[in-house]
Amino acid sequence: MNKLKEVHNQLAAYIRSHPQDSFQTISNRLGIAYSTVSRVAKAFGLSRVRELKLNLNDKPKGEECNDR
């Protein structure tokens, strides 16, 4: 097996073993490009579910804040 395939297999194993980490977190932690993590994940059929972040403190437009 060539060196690149070996590294990709290791990276895929790391991605699998850290399901709570985003691809961005993994790329930062390992010091490699996000695109590399994403590309390897796609090649191995791995993905992450994007979280919907809600800020419940925001008021809808047009609504006044009457907190006193």
N, C-alpha and C positions, 0 to 999 in steps of 0.2 A: 504494500500500500504506500502511495507516495505521501510525503510530509504534509502537504496541504489537506489531503483527505483525512489524515490522522488528526490534524488540528481542528478541522470542521467537525469531526466525530466527537472530539473532546468538548468543543463548544456546545454542540447539540446536547450532550450529556449534562453539561452545566445548566443549560436553559431548562431542560427537563427537571433537574433536581432543585431548581429554585422557581417554582411556579408563582410565588408571591411577588417576585421581582419583575419590573417592567424591562423591556428591552433597553430603554435608556439607562436604567439603573445598572443593568448588567454591563453595558458598554462602558459606563463611567468606572465601575468597579474593576473591570479587566483592562481598561486603558486601550480599548479598541473602538473603531468607528461604529456608530449606531447602525449604519447601513450594512456592515458586516454581520452584526448580530441578526438583523432583520432578514438578510439574504439567506444566512445559514438556517435560521428558523423556518423560513418558507420552504427551503429545499428538503427539510426533514419533516414538514407537515406540522410544525409547532406554531402556536399563536397565543396571543394574550387578549383578554376581553378588556376593552376600554371602559374605565369607570366614568359614570356621569357624576360630576361634582356639582352639588347644589349649594348655593349660599342662601340659607333660609333667613338671613338677616336683611337681605335686599327687599325693598318694597317695590311692587309693580309700578310701572310708569304711570304718572298721573295720580298716584295715591299719596296723600300727605301723611307724614309721621306725626301722630298726636301723642306720642309717649311723653308723659310728664312725671 
